[in-house]
Amino acid sequence: MSVVVKDCSYCLVHVPDFIRFGSKPFRDIETNNDLCKRIYKNVRSYNEAIAYPPNQVFIGNKHPDDLNDIPQPWYEHPVEDAKRKGPFGEMMPEDEFIGWLKMADDFNLVWLEPNFINRIKGKVESHPLIHYEDL
């Protein structure tokens, strides 16, 4: 039997609660207690992240050359009517990503509260890449 790759796509995930666990923030927060507050004060919302022009380029809703026509800094010039999904992939919100993380957790390392599961269940179930047997 041969293996066939039928398709691929990108997934850009907005996970602001994970920022503090990045290599550099984790090290810097240990030595500077105020840094964590400063970081989270400046985190963009999911909708702001979707509307960020380079993110729309990444998922294929804009061409890279379109960035030349948008004044910098790009975060001050959000894409109007920005879409979550594009031809190359999608930008996933944190709660759905955590649901996917739990589905991939074969060793039961991820524990989720029942209220959280109930809140995200419909979102995860309705994703086109999820099949009943994945749940």
C-alpha positions in Angstrom: 0.0 0.0 0.0 1.3 3.5 -0.8 0.6 6.6 1.1 -1.1 9.5 -0.7 -1.3 13.0 0.5 -4.7 14.3 -0.8 -4.6 17.8 0.5 -3.0 20.2 2.9 -3.7 23.5 4.5 -2.4 26.0 7.0 -3.8 26.6 10.5 -2.9 29.8 12.2 -4.1 29.7 15.8 -4.8 32.7 18.0 -3.9 31.4 21.5 -3.3 34.5 23.7 -3.4 32.4 26.9 -0.3 30.4 25.7 1.9 33.5 25.2 3.4 33.3 28.6 4.7 29.8 27.9 6.7 30.8 24.9 10.5 30.3 25.4 11.4 34.0 25.6 8.3 35.3 27.6 8.7 32.4 30.0 12.3 33.2 30.8 11.7 37.0 31.0 8.5 36.7 33.1 10.5 34.8 35.7 12.8 37.8 36.2 10.3 40.6 35.7 6.9 40.1 37.4 5.3 43.2 35.7 6.1 41.8 32.2 3.2 39.4 32.1 0.7 42.2 32.8 2.3 44.4 30.2 2.2 41.6 27.6 -1.5 40.8 28.2 -2.4 44.5 28.1 -1.3 44.6 24.5 -2.7 41.3 23.2 -4.9 41.6 20.2 -8.4 40.1 20.2 -9.2 37.2 17.9 -11.1 39.5 15.5 -8.2 41.9 15.5 -5.8 39.0 14.7 -8.1 37.9 11.8 -8.1 41.4 10.4 -4.3 41.8 10.5 -3.3 42.0 6.9 -0.3 39.6 7.0 -2.6 36.9 8.6 -5.0 37.3 5.7 -2.1 36.8 3.3 -1.0 33.7 5.2 -4.4 32.0 4.7 -4.7 33.1 1.1 -7.3 35.8 1.3 -4.9 38.4 0.1 -1.8 38.3 -2.2 1.5 39.2 -0.6 1.9 42.1 -3.0 -1.3 43.6 -1.5 0.7 44.5 1.6 2.6 47.1 -0.4 -0.6 49.1 -0.7 -1.4 49.0 3.0 0.3 51.7 5.1 2.4 50.4 8.0 2.1 49.6 10.8 -0.4 47.0 9.5 -2.1 46.5 12.8 -3.5 50.1 12.5 -5.0 49.2 9.1 -7.2 46.1 9.5 -8.7 44.3 6.6 -12.4 45.1 6.4 -14.7 42.0 6.2 -11.7 39.8 7.0 -12.5 36.1 6.8 -11.5 33.3 9.2 -11.0 30.8 6.3 -9.1 31.2 3.1 -7.9 29.1 0.2 -4.7 28.0 2.1 -6.2 27.4 5.5 -7.8 29.2 8.4 -7.3 31.2 11.6 -8.6 29.2 14.5 -9.7 30.7 17.9 -8.2 29.5 21.1 -11.2 27.7 22.5 -11.6 25.5 19.3 -7.8 24.8 19.3 -8.0 23.6 22.8 -10.8 21.2 21.8 -8.6 19.9 18.9 -5.7 19.6 21.4 -7.9 17.4 23.6 -9.0 15.2 20.7 -5.3 14.6 19.8 -4.4 13.8 23.5 -3.9 10.0 23.5 -2.3 10.1 27.0 -5.0 12.2 28.8 -2.7 15.0 29.6 -5.3 17.7 28.7 -8.1 18.0 31.2 -11.1 20.2 30.4 -13.9 21.4 32.6 -17.4 20.1 31.6 -18.7 23.6 31.1 -15.9 24.4 28.7 -16.5 21.2 26.7 -20.2 22.0 26.5 -19.4 25.5 25.3 -17.1 24.4 22.5 -18.6 21.1 21.5 -20.9 22.5 18.8 -18.1 24.6 17.3 -15.7 21.7 17.1 -18.3 19.2 15.8 -19.3 21.6 13.0 -15.8 22.0 11.7 -15.6 20.4 8.2 -12.4 18.5 9.0 -13.9 16.8 12.0 -15.6 13.5 11.6 -17.9 11.8 14.1 -15.3 9.2 15.0 -12.8 12.0 15.9 -15.0 13.2 18.8 
